Amino acid sequence: MFEITPIIFQLSNGIRVVYQKTDAFVAHMGVVIQAGSRYEQPEEEGLAHFLEHCIFKGTTKRKAFDIFTDLDSVGGELNAYTTKEEICIHASFRKNHFSIASELLSDILQNASFPEDEIEKEKEVVLDEIISYLDSPAERIYDDFEALIFKGHSLGYNTLGTKKTVNSFTRKNLLDYMQRYFTPSNIVISFVGSIAIDDLKKELENDFGNMPTREFKLLDSELSPFETFKLMEVKSNYQTHTVIGGRAPSYNDSSRKAMTLLTNVLGGPALNSRLTLSVREKYGYAYNIEANYTTYSDAGFWSVYMGTDKKHLSKAIQLIYAELDLIRKVGLSAKELEQAKEQLKGHIALSLDSNLELMFSLARSLMIHGKIDSTKEIYEKIDEISLSELSDVAREFYAESNLAELVYEFDS
């Protein structure tokens, strides 16, 4: 078993750092800020993602061209992403170029200048990204479903925003958002690579330790009670798309592990998931069918996505409900539970095989929990999942009275 042995420490200004030493020649570093789309005001929908784009467009020391080439010129990669709860700026590079990457990420984080002309150009890029997204019903239905699951709450915001909000963004909006959330106590740095710990600490302290601290408060609102729905929308698609699901435990909930295991059994990435064996392999009703479980600090939701021909829609949906009903009423046998545990452990092991993904995972764990479980501890928690716990979770979250459904039917 590959065991992770991360070292956690703080810089002098309170930025938390997690470091995992590896023997790899390539290193990965990420700066994660708890500033995702759920912390936007209604009129700011899409601002966190837009900031992620514009933050590369210049600093007080560099022009956009320099930001894009400083690391690329030595064969490294610079990138970023935005989720509902975080913005991450990250780099991958040969370990001997660590100082270049660290100083570059620090400059971007602390000195972004947001030139007006670059902002206007980037609006066109993001608007094109929105158009591309709208052309992808498999992506759009998932976000539309989540918007309905968290109706009236910022968790339901589309991370990309809307054409209206993106067009309204100004340089002041970007600077205000950074001022609101980009502060040391709200930042985690994650590093996976072969750098001596003393060298790492010295470089990070030099590059990030002078970032000023200030008081901040995460913008949030209370979740409203979940209202189920069954909706069908006619779209100009060649395929019918369906999402079925509902609310689920948050990542701080004790039943999260059981929900993760159930999702894996129902429609995880393995070819032997129940929905794959039934809907795809036995009946041939769908090429793509999968179950997902997304967690946030105070909420979560699960879903089953399926793309199918309109003529198979009704029967395929019946099969999904039948599998949910079977798990809820019959559950798993003791043997199936042990097999499911081993499969989940295997998937975790595979995820740890990517140092880039490990870097992201370590950052998120430290940001969320303030600590990082060892692989042994994670496996032990999986082993503790009982049949009665699975049964309780299935009865609550797979109950027909708690299910929601959204269908995109193509316009024939």
C-alpha positions, 0 to 999 in steps of 0.5 A: 500500500502506498502511504502518504506522509505529508508534512504540514506547516505554516508560513509566518503570515499564516498560509498553510502548506502541505508537502509530500515528498516524492522521488519524481523528477517533475514537481507540482505546486498549487495555491488554493484559495477558498473563494469559489463561486458559492461566495459570490453575490447574485450580481457577481455570478461567474466572477470567481471564474472570470478572475481565474482567467484575468489573473494571468493577464498581467502583474505590477512586474510582468505583462501577460506575455511574460506570465505565459512564457516564464515557466513555459520556456523551461518546459513547465505548465501553468494553469488554474481552475475554479469550483464552487468553493475554491480557486486554484492556480497551479504549476507543474515543472522540473524540480530544478525550476521550483524557484521560478514556479514559486516566484511566478505563482506568488507574483500572480497571487499578490500583484495581479494588475488586471489591465482594462484592455485585457479584461475586455478581451478576456470577456470575449474568451469567457463568452465563447466558453459559455457558448461552447458549454451551451452546445454541450447538453451533457454538461449543461444538464448537470449544472441545470440539475444542480441549480435546481437542487440548490435553488435560491442558493449560491451553490446553484450558481453556474461557475461560468456565469451568464452573458449578462454578468460577464459583460458587466464585470469591471476591474474594480469587481476583480480587485474587490473580490481579491481583497475580500478573499485572498488573505493568508488564513484563506489560502493553502499551498500544496507541493508534491515533489522532490525538494528538500523541506528546508529549501521548500520552507525558505523559498515559500517564506521568501515568496509568500510570507510577506503577503499581508493578513486581514480580516475576512468573512466568507459570504454564505447563506443558509440552504433552503429545504430541498423541493423535489421536481420532475421536469422535461425540457425540449432541446435541439439535441440528437440524444435524450439526456437525463439526470436523476438524483437529490441532496446528499451528505456534506463532506463533513457528514459522518455518512459521507463514506457510506454514500461514496461507496453506494455511489460507486456500487450504483454507477461508479467508473468500474464496468461492473457497476450495477447501472452499467451492467443493467442499462448498458450491457444487458439492454444496450439502452445507453452508451454513457451512464454514470453515478456521481456524488459531489460534496461541499462543506455544508451540503452535497448532492448525488446524481445519475446521468444517462444519455440515450435514444428517445425510444429507449428513454422510458425503459431506461429510466425505469431500470434506474429507478429499479436499481435504486429501489433494489439497493434501498429495499434489499441492500448489499450482501455481506460478500458484495459489501466486502467486494465494494470496499476493496473496489473503492480502496483500489480506486483511491490507490489509482488516484494516488498514482497521479502526483498532480491529482495527489497535490490537488487532493492534499490541498483540498483535504487541508483546506476542508478538514485542517488535517490529512488522513493517511491511506491506512486511516482512509482504508480503516474508515472504509472497513468500518462501513456496515451493512446497517449504515448503508441501509440507512443512507440508501433509505434516506437518500434513495427514497422515491420521495427525495428524488428529482429528475431532469430530462432534455428531450430532443426536438424531433 
